[in-house]
Amino acid sequence: MSIIGRTAGAGGVGSDGDGSDEGRRDAGGTDENGPVGHLGAYRARDESAGARVTVDLGGPHAALVVGKRGSGKSYTLGVLAEELDRVEGIAPVIVDPMGAFGTLAAEPVGARVVRPRVRADALEPRAWCDLLGLDPEGAAGALVWRAAAAATTLDGMRAFVAEADAPGATRRAASNHLDLAAAWDVFGGELPPLSDGRTTVLDCSGVDRAPMNAVCRAAANRCYRARLAGGTDRLPWLLVDEAHALFGGLAAPALRRLLTRGRQPGVSLVAATQRPAALPAVAVSQADLVVMHRLSSRDDREAMRAARPASMRETFDERMPTRPGEALVVDDATERVHTVQVRERATPHGGESPRLSGQSGLSAGGG
Ligand SMILES: Nc1ncnc2c1ncn2[C@@H]1O[C@H](COP(=O)(O)OP(=O)(O)OP(=O)(O)O)[C@@H](O)[C@H]1O
């Protein structure tokens, strides 16, 4: 038996070979080499459902879930979240840009769904300037930088600016930017703990793109630092939907670090996007587990092809999924591509909400 994402004696996607998939959700769980998650069933060329497919959840992974709108990405992310929730010793955290994962609060997951708040000092002074679109070399940017270096809270930063020995225009400009940050209503407070291992959904619906990036950055950094500092025995898994909006913003450095260095301290990242071409190439090339739903745009297909060996590229073209929930699963551990029908959700799917588009804000529907 092989498990997708599992190298010999370690971790990946696999099948238990019994050919049945109905009513077997309880057979996720653990095999002789550690925890596995039930992803779905192989789909044979004659369209019949084949053996169940499991993915390795025992070791850290950098996973990518891609597909055009309506192809099943969020649904698959939800399936992975359900499976992660079942594994002891894992702390799953979901950055939910559109409020599509609040349904994970239902049984059997019972996730904690929160409007995220982060500490102001979770962002370094430089990041504060980036967040507010201020040049750190400019007068207002330099003042915000000093405020962020001196204070631990947003109120403290505002007080620092108000009392600073700086020209009135500089103080006003810095203060206006900090007022905007206060209006976002995400600064002040803590992210929920990792230590209890509860599945946590950071519901960012209605949160602008800039503060959502700040939340994602803080969450990614916390997962990483908590492992480095020995702050948690649990292995954090960060799941991010609409990942192109996060890899394109303030969250990018933190996400990149998880991709390139997260596995060593035991932090996993699952990034889902309808636009793999908008991700940095490293996000595609570093992924050791790829779930590819239907992609229609040439750029997006090419982004996926470019990072894989020639043998896989041909498979992508020949076996591109055609219906929602169907996916090609790339297992780097075995260099194989599997055609999989992702299983049905145990919790309700909440993905029929408006989607994120453009530079900022939200828009309804679209493909
Ligand atoms: N594995 C599956 N089993 C059954 N139905 C599925 C499956 N995956 C997707 N679907 C169906 O397809 C619909 C679209 O899936 P989903 O919302 O995940 O798309 P998406 O790729 O995330 O699209 P968007 O980018 O708009 O969020 C779901 O509402 C559901 O009805």
The ligand as an SDF file (V2000), in Angstrom:
LIG
                    3D

 31 33  0  0  0  0  0  0  0  0999 V2000
  -15.7170   16.3100   -3.7440 N   0  0  0  0  0  0  0  0  0  0  0  0
  -16.9180   16.7860   -4.0460 C   0  0  0  0  0  0  0  0  0  0  0  0
  -18.0020   16.0160   -3.8940 N   0  0  0  0  0  0  0  0  0  0  0  0
  -19.2310   16.4780   -4.2050 C   0  0  0  0  0  0  0  0  0  0  0  0
  -19.4630   17.7340   -4.6570 N   0  0  0  0  0  0  0  0  0  0  0  0
  -18.4190   18.5410   -4.8190 C   0  0  0  0  0  0  0  0  0  0  0  0
  -17.0940   18.1120   -4.5270 C   0  0  0  0  0  0  0  0  0  0  0  0
  -16.2640   19.1360   -4.7660 N   0  0  0  0  0  0  0  0  0  0  0  0
  -17.0180   20.1530   -5.2140 C   0  0  0  0  0  0  0  0  0  0  0  0
  -18.3140   19.7960   -5.2490 N   0  0  0  0  0  0  0  0  0  0  0  0
  -19.4350   20.6350   -5.6890 C   0  0  0  0  0  0  0  0  0  0  0  0
  -18.9150   21.6900   -6.4940 O   0  0  0  0  0  0  0  0  0  0  0  0
  -19.2450   22.9540   -5.9320 C   0  0  0  0  0  0  0  0  0  0  0  0
  -18.0880   23.9080   -6.1060 C   0  0  0  0  0  0  0  0  0  0  0  0
  -17.0480   23.5320   -5.2440 O   0  0  0  0  0  0  0  0  0  0  0  0
  -16.1800   24.6270   -4.4680 P   0  0  0  0  0  0  0  0  0  0  0  0
  -17.0490   25.6300   -3.8250 O   0  0  0  0  0  0  0  0  0  0  0  0
  -15.2050   23.9240   -3.6290 O   0  0  0  0  0  0  0  0  0  0  0  0
  -15.4570   25.2950   -5.7060 O   0  0  0  0  0  0  0  0  0  0  0  0
  -14.1690   26.2190   -5.6960 P   0  0  0  0  0  0  0  0  0  0  0  0
  -13.2160   25.6220   -6.6600 O   0  0  0  0  0  0  0  0  0  0  0  0
  -13.6840   26.4820   -4.3230 O   0  0  0  0  0  0  0  0  0  0  0  0
  -14.7670   27.5100   -6.3210 O   0  0  0  0  0  0  0  0  0  0  0  0
  -14.4980   29.0120   -5.8680 P   0  0  0  0  0  0  0  0  0  0  0  0
  -13.1710   29.3910   -6.4080 O   0  0  0  0  0  0  0  0  0  0  0  0
  -15.6300   29.7740   -6.4810 O   0  0  0  0  0  0  0  0  0  0  0  0
  -14.5440   28.9780   -4.3880 O   0  0  0  0  0  0  0  0  0  0  0  0
  -19.6190   22.6610   -4.4790 C   0  0  0  0  0  0  0  0  0  0  0  0
  -20.5600   23.5580   -4.0080 O   0  0  0  0  0  0  0  0  0  0  0  0
  -20.1700   21.2760   -4.5310 C   0  0  0  0  0  0  0  0  0  0  0  0
  -21.5270   21.3180   -4.8630 O   0  0  0  0  0  0  0  0  0  0  0  0
  1  2  1  0
  2  3  1  0
  2  7  2  0
  3  4  2  0
  4  5  1  0
  5  6  2  0
  6  7  1  0
  6 10  1  0
  7  8  1  0
  8  9  2  0
  9 10  1  0
 10 11  1  0
 11 12  1  0
 11 30  1  0
 12 13  1  0
 13 14  1  0
 13 28  1  0
 14 15  1  0
 15 16  1  0
 16 17  2  0
 16 18  1  0
 16 19  1  0
 19 20  1  0
 20 21  2  0
 20 22  1  0
 20 23  1  0
 23 24  1  0
 24 25  2  0
 24 26  1  0
 24 27  1  0
 28 29  1  0
 28 30  1  0
 30 31  1  0
M  END
$$$$
